[in-house]
Amino acid sequence: MKLLISGAVALLFLASPALANECPSLIQKAQEAMKAMPSMDDAMMKKVNDHITQAQAEHDAGKHDEAVVTAKDALQLLGNM
């Protein structure tokens, strides 16, 4: 039983850095995709930009799971998911 708990704790520590590294790459991908779409209307551009800004704030606050979801939402709005 102790081995199972130790394994779960180790997995948690190994997974956290992976999530922390995924956020910036998704945010960058969304920013690049937005720049590549010059014909986007202002309302959609604002919505996507708000998602990107929120994802960055969540990442900076250590809320990596939430940042990944928000960045993926931005990419989905852009049609890149």
Residue pairs with C-beta under 8 A, 6 or more apart in sequence:
16 64
19 64
19 65
19 68
20 59
20 64
22 64
22 68
23 55
23 58
23 59
23 64
23 67
23 68
23 71
24 59
26 55
26 67
26 68
26 71
26 72
26 75
27 52
27 55
27 56
27 59
27 67
27 71
29 71
29 75
29 80
30 48
30 51
30 52
30 55
30 71
30 74
30 75
30 78
30 80
31 52
33 75
33 78
33 80
34 40
34 45
34 48
34 49
34 52
34 74
34 78
37 78
40 48
44 77
47 77
48 74
48 77
48 78
51 70
51 71
51 73
51 74
51 77
52 71
52 74
54 70
55 67
55 68
55 70
55 71
55 74
56 67
58 64
58 66
58 67
58 70
59 67
72 81
75 81
